């Protein structure tokens, strides 16, 4: 059954969430993105701004979304986007500036809706004001600590020395997440869900391709990608060890895993967004050849080292599946 990935877009008031979301929608390459916008006020200004970019916008107004969990409002909206005939490819929840990301994550993970899957928390940080915000609103520390990807926005408003200090502060709060630096919320949607992007151009991971993107705006982080394919089955234990020891500079991994174990012929769909990793099982289609196909995106990747480790996961003698292997295969991580 198709599962629609849900991404939580959070951040303190004024961090640039709506700007980032609008950029994602403009750069989604024809993918249909369902958007749930939550504003704390009775009038959902964010929803009005976002609705110009997509027809698939719904809103929760007049309160914080994480405090409305028991009302069923969010579940109803998620059901609207994820019914069997839905054409939606992904769902983005733009939380209010005071929402609790950890509560939203739990809400999605424990939802009775079997058509959705949690794909990570993206937290937007205002580089210009983050130090003052942390002093005045200590709760932001726990919000940053919850994130799978941290978007350090408005970097053009601070100098290099301050930027280095800000990154150090964020790393002390959350050393497991990747920090993506952006101007004007220009985050590439390919980092969040399966949208084709041209990884050959490093700047495209932070700034989208198109008329908005000009040469002098490029961020010069050394982004790269790795592709791995194998018709030989992988060992669940070896592959899960590979995932658990994956370098922190690899922040997006997606693909299909073929274990080829007797008694377990399903394919495994894996997604890694920042520190959040999830796996689920699906049946192979009749026209599919069982094989593993993985793509990883990161910064300064040691390609051959990663490829050698993946090749080392190949299981030369697949055995009958055991309960321990099943736990390894289906384990969900990231909470």
Residue pairs with C-beta under 8 A, 6 or more apart in sequence:
1 114
1 115
1 282
2 115
3 114
3 115
3 116
3 117
3 269
3 280
4 34
4 81
4 82
4 86
4 88
4 89
4 90
4 91
4 115
4 116
4 117
5 90
5 91
5 116
5 117
5 118
5 119
5 192
5 193
5 194
5 271
6 78
6 90
6 91
6 92
6 93
6 108
6 116
6 117
6 118
6 119
7 90
7 91
7 92
7 93
7 119
7 120
7 121
7 122
7 192
7 193
7 273
8 93
8 95
8 101
8 104
8 105
8 108
8 120
8 121
8 122
9 17
9 20
9 21
9 92
9 93
9 94
9 95
9 122
9 124
10 17
10 95
10 99
10 101
10 104
10 121
10 122
10 123
10 124
10 143
10 147
11 17
11 97
11 123
11 124
11 125
11 126
11 151
11 153
12 97
12 98
12 124
12 125
12 126
12 133
12 137
12 140
12 143
13 97
13 98
14 97
14 126
14 129
15 97
15 124
15 125
15 126
15 153
16 124
16 126
16 153
16 154
16 184
16 185
17 46
17 94
17 95
17 97
17 124
17 185
18 37
18 46
18 49
18 50
18 94
19 153
19 184
19 185
20 124
20 151
20 153
20 182
20 185
20 186
20 187
21 35
21 37
21 50
21 53
21 92
21 94
21 185
22 49
22 50
22 52
22 53
22 185
23 184
23 185
23 186
23 187
23 208
23 212
24 33
24 92
24 187
24 189
24 192
25 33
25 35
25 50
25 53
25 54
26 53
26 208
26 210
26 212
27 188
27 189
27 208
27 209
27 210
28 189
28 195
29 189
29 195
29 196
29 197
31 89
31 90
31 189
31 193
31 195
32 56
32 87
32 88
32 89
33 54
33 56
33 88
33 89
33 90
33 91
33 92
33 189
34 56
34 58
34 81
34 88
34 90
34 91
34 92
35 50
35 54
35 56
35 57
35 58
35 91
35 92
35 93
35 94
36 57
36 58
36 59
36 60
36 65
36 74
36 77
36 78
36 81
36 91
36 92
36 93
36 94
37 44
37 46
37 47
37 50
37 57
37 58
37 59
37 60
37 94
38 44
38 46
38 59
38 60
38 61
38 64
38 65
38 93
38 94
38 95
38 96
38 99
39 45
39 46
39 47
39 59
39 61
39 96
40 62
40 63
40 64
40 96
40 97
40 98
41 61
41 62
42 61
42 62
43 61
44 59
44 60
44 61
46 94
47 57
47 59
47 61
50 57
50 94
51 57
56 81
56 88
58 77
58 80
58 81
60 68
60 73
60 74
60 77
64 95
64 96
64 98
64 99
64 100
65 74
65 93
65 95
65 96
65 99
65 104
66 95
66 99
66 100
66 103
66 104
66 107
68 74
69 103
69 107
74 93
74 107
75 111
75 112
75 113
78 91
78 111
78 113
78 116
79 113
81 88
81 91
82 88
82 91
82 113
82 115
82 116
83 115
84 115
86 115
89 193
89 194
90 119
90 192
90 193
90 194
91 116
92 192
93 104
95 101
95 104
100 143
101 121
101 123
101 143
101 146
101 147
102 142
102 146
104 121
105 118
105 121
105 146
105 335
106 335
108 116
108 118
109 118
109 332
109 335
117 271
117 278
117 280
118 276
118 278
118 334
119 192
119 193
119 271
119 273
119 276
119 278
120 148
120 149
120 192
120 273
120 274
120 276
120 334
121 146
121 147
121 148
121 149
121 276
122 147
122 148
122 149
122 150
122 151
122 187
122 192
122 273
122 274
123 143
123 144
123 146
123 147
123 149
123 150
123 151
124 151
124 153
124 185
125 144
125 150
125 151
125 152
125 153
125 166
125 170
126 133
126 153
126 154
127 152
127 153
127 154
127 155
127 157
127 158
127 163
127 166
128 154
128 157
128 158
130 140
130 166
130 169
130 170
131 166
131 169
133 140
134 140
134 141
134 169
141 173
144 150
144 170
144 173
144 174
145 173
145 174
146 174
147 174
147 177
147 274
148 177
148 273
148 274
148 275
148 276
148 334
149 177
149 178
149 180
149 191
149 192
149 251
149 273
149 274
150 170
150 174
150 177
150 178
150 179
150 180
150 274
151 179
151 180
151 182
151 185
151 187
152 163
152 166
152 167
152 170
152 179
152 180
152 181
152 182
153 182
153 183
153 184
153 185
154 182
154 183
154 184
155 163
155 181
155 182
155 183
156 183
158 166
163 181
167 179
170 179
171 179
175 248
176 248
176 274
176 275
177 251
177 274
177 275
178 248
178 249
178 251
178 274
178 299
180 187
180 191
180 205
180 206
181 206
181 219
181 221
182 206
182 207
182 219
183 207
183 217
183 219
186 206
186 207
186 208
186 212
186 213
187 206
188 197
188 204
188 205
188 206
188 207
188 208
189 195
189 197
189 208
190 196
190 197
190 204
190 205
190 252
190 297
191 205
191 251
191 252
191 273
191 297
192 273
194 254
197 204
197 205
197 209
198 204
198 209
199 205
199 223
199 224
199 225
199 297
201 209
202 218
202 220
202 221
202 222
202 223
202 224
203 213
203 217
203 218
203 219
203 220
204 213
205 221
205 223
205 297
206 219
206 221
206 223
207 213
207 217
207 218
207 219
221 299
222 299
222 300
223 297
223 298
223 299
224 297
224 298
224 299
224 300
224 301
224 303
225 295
225 296
225 297
225 298
225 301
226 294
226 295
226 296
226 298
226 301
226 303
226 306
226 307
227 293
227 294
227 295
228 255
228 292
228 293
228 294
228 295
228 296
228 307
228 310
229 291
229 292
229 293
229 294
230 258
230 291
230 292
230 310
230 311
230 314
231 258
231 289
231 290
231 291
232 260
232 314
232 315
232 316
233 258
233 259
233 260
233 261
233 292
233 314
233 315
233 318
234 257
234 258
234 259
234 260
234 292
234 313
234 314
234 315
235 259
235 313
235 314
235 315
235 318
236 259
236 261
236 325
236 328
236 329
237 325
237 328
238 312
238 313
238 315
239 257
239 313
240 328
240 329
240 331
242 309
242 310
242 312
242 313
243 253
243 270
243 272
243 277
246 253
246 272
247 298
247 301
247 302
247 306
249 298
249 299
249 300
249 301
250 272
250 296
250 297
250 298
250 301
250 306
251 272
251 273
251 274
251 297
251 298
251 299
252 272
252 273
252 296
252 297
252 298
253 270
253 271
253 272
253 277
253 294
253 295
253 296
253 297
254 270
254 271
254 272
254 294
254 295
255 269
255 270
255 292
255 293
255 294
255 295
256 267
256 268
256 269
256 270
256 291
256 292
256 293
256 294
257 267
257 268
257 269
257 270
257 279
257 292
257 294
258 267
258 268
258 290
258 291
258 292
259 268
259 315
259 318
259 329
260 290
260 315
260 318
261 318
261 319
261 320
261 321
261 325
262 318
262 319
262 320
262 321
263 320
263 321
264 321
264 325
264 326
264 329
265 284
265 290
266 281
266 282
266 283
266 284
267 281
267 282
267 283
267 284
267 288
267 290
268 279
268 280
268 281
268 329
269 279
269 280
269 281
269 282
270 277
270 278
270 279
270 294
271 277
271 278
271 279
272 296
275 334
276 333
276 334
277 332
277 333
277 334
278 332
278 333
278 334
279 329
279 330
279 331
279 332
280 330
281 329
281 330
284 290
294 310
296 306
